[in-house]
Amino acid sequence: MKCSLSLFLAAAAVIAAAAARGNGPAQEMQQGVSVQMAETNSATSMPEADTFGAWIVTVTDSGKLYFGAHMVTADRLLDEMKSRPRDREQKFYIKADARTPYANVKKVYDAGGEVGFETQVLLTSQPSPPSHGTVVPPKGLEVWSSVPADSTTIRLQRSSGRWPRVKINRQMIPWTSLQDTTHEFLMNRSNAAVGIEADGQLPFGDVVRVIDVCRADGAKVALLAAEF
């Protein structure tokens, strides 16, 4: 008992010393809900997503929503977000399962825009497992709530095959050439921005793949209402 108490007091002293040096208290990790996130290549580090009080909405493969660690219905999500105070500098993170229908994620994204987030972050998985014993911060892809009207448009529709049908500015392209073709469309444009219209029944992971390709070219990306 005395040993346990001594260890506790020692740990408390370390934390207090860190605070006294101006480092503040140790970060509290955001309690989360586990999902199978899409893997990406151009995501950037988002360490703030792991801090206590971070604005995170999780979308499970079955479409269940969690605001923080608390389950919420799609109908109540917007009201819950409007009633929760936040700092102006806070970001909004969406942690969605790659297998969930895109429509489930689009509802969350739309709610984020309605409460005033100019940009949002789609959290994604790491391309490779971290080394043993290391803690890797979350990564994500930043998306905008809107883009200019003259932006490049990419449309994704369901098909009978494994991959969706893809159109860039109404030009049909093979899924396998998505990266090269998107790069050609964006490289010579002064306004490197893309609006993505996607069928709501597509797996969210397919939409993330397109966002990842566009962000790799430095383009701003927004998720638009589908018009087909």
C-alpha positions in Angstrom: 0.0 0.0 0.0 2.8 2.4 1.0 4.6 1.5 -2.3 1.5 2.3 -4.4 1.0 5.6 -2.6 4.6 6.6 -3.2 4.3 5.8 -6.9 1.2 7.9 -7.1 2.8 10.8 -5.4 5.8 10.6 -7.6 3.7 10.6 -10.7 1.8 13.6 -9.4 5.0 15.4 -8.8 6.2 14.9 -12.4 3.0 16.3 -13.8 3.1 19.3 -11.4 6.7 19.9 -12.4 5.8 19.9 -16.1 3.1 22.4 -15.5 5.4 24.6 -13.5 7.8 24.6 -16.5 5.0 26.1 -18.6 4.2 22.9 -20.5 0.8 22.7 -18.8 -1.0 19.5 -17.7 -0.5 16.4 -19.8 -2.9 16.1 -22.8 -6.0 14.2 -22.1 -6.7 11.8 -24.9 -10.1 12.0 -26.6 -12.2 8.9 -25.9 -13.2 7.4 -29.2 -15.2 4.8 -31.0 -13.3 2.3 -33.1 -13.9 2.2 -36.9 -12.1 0.9 -40.0 -10.9 4.2 -41.5 -9.9 4.5 -45.1 -6.2 4.4 -45.9 -4.7 7.5 -47.6 -1.3 8.7 -48.8 -1.6 12.5 -48.7 -3.1 12.9 -45.2 -1.4 15.3 -42.8 -0.8 15.1 -39.0 -3.8 16.2 -36.9 -2.6 15.9 -33.3 -5.4 18.2 -32.0 -7.9 15.4 -32.8 -6.5 13.5 -29.8 -7.0 16.3 -27.3 -9.8 16.3 -24.7 -12.8 18.2 -26.0 -12.0 17.9 -29.7 -15.0 18.1 -32.0 -15.2 14.6 -33.4 -18.2 12.9 -35.0 -17.7 9.2 -35.6 -19.7 7.3 -38.3 -19.7 3.5 -38.0 -20.1 1.0 -40.8 -23.8 0.6 -40.0 -24.3 4.4 -40.0 -24.5 5.0 -36.2 -23.3 8.4 -35.2 -21.3 9.4 -32.1 -20.6 13.0 -31.1 -17.5 12.5 -29.0 -18.3 9.3 -27.2 -22.0 9.8 -27.0 -24.4 8.2 -29.6 -26.7 10.7 -31.4 -29.2 10.3 -34.1 -28.8 11.9 -37.5 -31.9 14.1 -36.8 -30.5 15.4 -33.5 -26.8 15.9 -34.6 -27.2 19.4 -35.9 -29.1 20.6 -32.7 -26.4 18.9 -30.5 -23.7 20.7 -32.5 -25.4 24.1 -32.3 -25.8 23.8 -28.5 -22.2 22.9 -27.8 -19.9 25.9 -27.3 -16.5 25.9 -29.1 -13.5 28.0 -29.7 -13.2 29.7 -33.0 -9.9 28.0 -33.7 -11.2 24.5 -33.1 -11.4 22.1 -36.1 -14.2 19.6 -36.8 -13.1 16.0 -37.3 -15.1 13.3 -39.0 -14.0 9.7 -38.3 -15.9 7.5 -40.6 -15.7 3.8 -41.4 -14.6 3.3 -45.0 -17.5 0.8 -45.6 -20.3 3.1 -44.5 -22.5 4.5 -47.3 -21.2 7.9 -48.3 -24.6 9.5 -47.6 -24.1 8.9 -43.9 -20.9 10.9 -43.9 -22.3 13.7 -46.2 -25.0 14.4 -43.6 -22.3 15.0 -40.9 -20.3 17.1 -43.4 -23.4 19.2 -44.1 -24.0 19.7 -40.4 -20.4 20.9 -40.0 -20.9 23.5 -42.7 -24.2 24.7 -41.1 -22.6 25.4 -37.7 -19.9 27.5 -39.4 -16.9 25.3 -40.0 -15.2 26.6 -43.1 -13.0 23.5 -43.3 -13.4 20.0 -41.9 -11.0 17.1 -41.5 -11.7 13.5 -42.6 -9.6 11.3 -40.3 -7.9 8.4 -42.1 -5.7 5.5 -41.2 -1.9 5.4 -41.4 -0.4 3.9 -44.6 1.8 1.6 -42.4 1.8 0.5 -38.8 3.9 2.6 -36.4 7.0 1.2 -34.8 6.6 -0.7 -31.6 6.3 1.6 -28.6 5.7 4.8 -30.6 2.6 6.9 -30.5 1.6 8.3 -33.9 -0.9 11.3 -34.0 -4.0 11.0 -36.1 -3.9 12.0 -39.7 -6.5 13.5 -41.9 -7.6 15.2 -45.1 -8.8 18.7 -44.9 -12.0 19.5 -47.0 -13.7 22.8 -47.5 -17.4 23.6 -47.0 -17.5 25.2 -50.5 -15.4 25.9 -53.6 -15.8 28.4 -56.4 -18.4 27.7 -59.1 -15.7 27.3 -61.8 -13.9 24.5 -60.0 -13.3 21.1 -61.5 -16.2 18.7 -60.9 -15.7 15.0 -60.3 -18.8 12.8 -60.3 -18.9 9.3 -58.9 -21.7 7.0 -59.7 -22.4 3.4 -58.9 -21.6 0.8 -61.5 -22.1 -3.0 -61.9 -18.4 -3.5 -61.3 -16.1 -3.1 -58.3 -15.3 0.5 -58.9 -17.6 3.5 -59.4 -18.0 5.3 -62.7 -15.9 8.5 -62.8 -16.5 11.7 -64.7 -14.2 14.8 -64.6 -16.1 17.8 -66.0 -18.5 15.4 -67.7 -15.6 13.4 -69.3 -15.8 9.7 -68.5 -12.5 8.3 -67.3 -11.4 4.8 -66.1 -11.0 4.4 -62.3 -7.5 3.0 -62.9 -6.4 6.3 -64.5 -8.0 8.5 -61.8 -4.7 9.9 -60.4 -3.0 10.7 -63.7 -6.1 12.2 -65.3 -6.9 14.3 -62.2 -3.3 15.6 -62.2 -3.6 16.7 -65.8 -6.8 18.6 -65.1 -5.4 20.4 -62.1 -1.8 21.1 -63.1 -2.6 24.0 -65.5 -5.4 25.6 -63.6 -4.9 28.8 -61.6 -7.8 27.8 -59.4 -6.9 24.3 -58.2 -10.2 23.4 -56.6 -12.5 20.4 -56.9 -16.1 19.8 -56.1 -17.0 16.1 -55.7 -20.5 14.8 -56.4 -21.0 11.2 -55.3 -23.8 8.7 -55.2 -24.9 8.3 -51.6 -24.8 4.5 -51.7 -21.1 4.3 -52.6 -18.7 3.1 -49.9 -17.2 6.2 -48.2 -13.7 4.7 -48.9 -14.2 5.2 -52.6 -14.9 8.9 -52.1 -11.9 9.2 -49.8 -9.7 7.8 -52.6 -10.7 10.6 -54.9 -10.2 13.3 -52.2 -6.8 11.8 -51.4 -5.7 12.1 -55.1 -6.9 15.7 -55.3 -5.3 16.8 -52.1 -2.0 15.2 -53.3 -2.1 17.8 -56.1 -2.7 20.6 -53.6 -6.3 21.1 -54.6 -9.0 22.4 -52.3 -11.9 19.9 -52.2 -15.6 20.3 -51.2 -18.3 17.7 -51.2 -21.3 18.9 -53.3 -24.8 17.7 -53.5 -25.2 15.1 -56.3 -27.1 16.3 -59.3 -27.7 13.1 -61.3 
